[in-house]
Amino acid sequence: MPTTSSGATVYAEPEALEAYVQQDPDTFGLSDSFDDPTEWRTFLEARQVEAKARIDEYVGRDFEDHPGDTIALDVGPTSTRFLSLPTPIRTVSEVRVDGEALPADQYLVRDGQLVRLAAADGDPEHWPGGYDNVVVDLDWGYQTPPADVAEAEKKLVNHTLSGLAQMREGVIVQQDDVDVTVQLPSTMTSEVRGMLKAHRESGRTAGVI
């Protein structure tokens, strides 16, 4: 999973982002030499972190890796056989119902859902109604971000820089003197929304807290 110089998780490699953007550091009065990371890289990475947050907010999920995670699921007021899990799922190591571990032969994971299997006598079993009453230990998420999400992040940063260059032509930009966050909604172009559409439609996982 790509990270910035400060250790923040992002979706595109910072080196790839720096090569991708079409703006020159001189436009913003920033240096691209001497320091490690350079002023320019630090500035780009800050915009990249903001772009990632914008993507996560728009889609309603993140694309990070979540090994060894524990989630609590709300069954709701009535029992059900199916509970939605966050995706993609790699492994489910344990399921607990009201604090009691459930034998592995009493459930399965299929198509992103935790399915309660029939009892030994063949009668259907259900997850009992309640809230936070089914707890799951699992590994899920992306070990490598989807390529279209990483591309969308680069495009958002590039659009942001283009907008800033137009707004602040001839003005020196210091590291912390621009509130770039307010520019991000306008950078969510129809092209970027189209790239994220499939993830947005399938990204929201009901019942996860």
C-alpha positions in Angstrom: 0.0 0.0 0.0 1.5 3.3 -1.0 2.4 5.8 1.7 3.6 9.4 1.8 6.9 10.5 3.4 5.1 11.1 6.7 3.6 7.6 6.6 0.0 8.5 5.5 -1.7 5.9 3.4 -2.6 7.0 -0.2 -3.7 5.1 -3.3 -1.1 6.2 -5.9 2.7 6.0 -5.5 3.9 9.6 -4.6 6.7 9.2 -7.2 4.1 8.3 -9.9 2.0 11.3 -8.8 4.9 13.7 -9.1 5.6 12.5 -12.6 1.9 12.7 -13.5 1.0 16.2 -12.5 1.3 18.9 -15.2 2.2 21.8 -13.0 5.7 23.1 -12.3 6.9 23.7 -8.7 8.1 27.1 -9.8 4.5 28.1 -10.3 4.0 27.8 -6.6 7.4 29.1 -5.5 8.4 25.7 -4.2 11.8 23.9 -4.4 12.1 20.4 -5.9 15.7 19.9 -4.8 17.9 19.9 -1.7 15.5 18.6 0.9 14.4 15.0 1.3 11.5 15.1 0.8 11.6 18.3 -1.2 9.2 21.2 -0.6 7.4 20.2 -3.8 7.0 16.5 -2.8 5.7 17.5 0.6 3.2 19.9 -1.0 2.0 17.3 -3.5 1.7 14.6 -0.8 -0.5 16.9 1.3 -2.8 17.4 -1.7 -2.7 13.6 -2.3 -3.9 12.9 1.3 -6.8 15.4 0.8 -7.7 13.7 -2.5 -7.7 10.3 -0.9 -10.1 11.6 1.8 -12.3 13.0 -0.9 -12.5 9.7 -2.7 -13.2 7.8 0.5 -16.0 10.3 1.4 -17.5 10.1 -2.1 -17.5 6.3 -2.3 -18.4 5.7 1.3 -15.5 3.4 2.1 -11.7 3.2 1.9 -9.5 1.0 -0.2 -6.9 0.2 2.4 -5.8 -3.1 3.9 -7.5 -4.2 7.1 -5.7 -7.4 8.4 -6.7 -8.7 11.8 -9.8 -6.5 12.0 -12.7 -6.9 14.3 -16.1 -5.6 13.3 -19.5 -5.6 15.1 -22.6 -6.3 13.0 -26.1 -5.2 13.7 -28.6 -7.9 12.9 -31.5 -5.5 13.5 -34.9 -6.0 15.3 -35.6 -9.4 13.5 -33.4 -12.4 12.8 -31.9 -13.1 9.4 -29.7 -15.7 7.7 -27.5 -13.1 5.8 -25.2 -10.3 7.1 -23.2 -8.1 4.9 -19.4 -7.9 5.4 -16.9 -5.3 4.2 -15.2 -6.4 1.0 -13.0 -7.8 -0.4 -12.8 -10.5 2.3 -9.7 -12.7 2.5 -10.4 -14.8 5.6 -12.8 -14.9 8.5 -11.1 -16.4 11.6 -13.9 -16.3 14.2 -17.5 -15.3 14.6 -19.0 -14.6 18.0 -22.8 -14.4 18.8 -23.5 -12.6 22.0 -20.0 -13.3 23.1 -20.0 -17.0 22.3 -17.7 -18.3 19.5 -19.7 -20.1 16.8 -18.3 -23.3 15.3 -16.9 -22.8 11.8 -19.3 -25.4 10.3 -22.3 -23.2 11.3 -21.6 -20.3 8.9 -19.9 -19.6 5.6 -18.8 -16.5 3.6 -20.3 -16.1 0.2 -20.5 -13.1 -2.1 -19.6 -10.7 0.6 -22.2 -12.1 3.1 -21.9 -14.0 6.3 -24.4 -16.8 5.9 -25.9 -18.8 8.8 -26.0 -22.5 7.9 -28.7 -25.0 8.9 -28.5 -26.8 12.2 -27.5 -30.4 12.5 -31.2 -31.5 12.4 -31.5 -29.6 9.1 -33.7 -26.8 10.5 -32.7 -23.3 9.3 -30.7 -21.2 11.7 -30.7 -17.4 11.8 -28.5 -14.7 13.2 -30.6 -13.6 16.3 -32.0 -10.1 16.3 -30.0 -7.5 18.1 -27.4 -4.7 17.8 -23.7 -5.2 18.0 -24.5 -8.9 18.8 -22.5 -10.6 16.0 -18.7 -9.9 16.1 -16.4 -11.0 13.4 -12.6 -11.3 13.3 -11.4 -11.1 9.7 -8.8 -9.9 7.2 -10.3 -7.7 4.5 -9.5 -4.9 2.2 -7.0 -4.2 -0.6 -3.4 -5.0 -0.3 -2.9 -3.1 -3.6 -5.4 -0.3 -4.4 -7.6 -0.7 -7.5 -5.9 0.9 -10.5 -8.9 3.1 -11.3 -8.9 4.5 -7.7 -5.2 5.3 -7.9 -5.8 7.0 -11.2 -8.7 9.0 -9.8 -6.5 10.2 -7.0 -3.9 11.4 -9.4 -6.5 13.2 -11.5 -8.0 14.9 -8.4 -4.5 16.2 -7.4 -3.8 17.4 -10.9 -7.1 19.2 -11.2 -6.5 20.8 -7.8 -3.1 22.1 -8.9 -4.5 23.4 -12.2 -7.2 25.3 -10.3 -4.7 26.7 -7.8 -2.4 27.8 -10.6 -5.2 29.7 -12.3 -6.4 31.3 -9.0 -3.0 32.3 -7.7 -1.1 33.1 -10.8 2.1 34.9 -9.9 1.6 34.5 -6.2 4.0 32.5 -4.0 2.3 29.6 -2.2 3.7 28.6 1.1 3.2 25.1 2.5 0.3 25.9 4.7 -1.2 29.1 3.4 -3.8 27.5 0.9 -7.0 25.8 2.0 -7.0 23.3 -0.8 -9.8 21.3 0.7 -12.4 23.8 -0.5 -11.2 23.2 -4.1 -11.7 19.5 -4.1 -15.4 19.3 -4.8 -14.9 21.1 -8.1 -12.2 18.7 -9.1 -14.6 15.7 -8.8 -15.2 15.9 -12.6 -17.6 13.7 -14.5 -14.6 11.6 -15.6 -13.5 11.0 -12.1 -17.0 10.2 -10.9 -17.3 7.7 -13.7 -14.1 6.0 -12.6 -15.4 5.7 -9.1 -19.0 4.9 -9.9 -18.8 1.1 -9.6 -17.0 1.3 -6.3 -19.6 3.8 -5.0 -22.5 1.6 -5.9 -21.0 -1.5 -4.2 -18.9 0.2 -1.6 -21.3 0.8 1.2 -21.6 -2.1 3.6 -24.7 -2.1 5.7 -24.5 -3.1 9.4 -20.8 -2.3 9.9 -19.9 0.1 12.7 
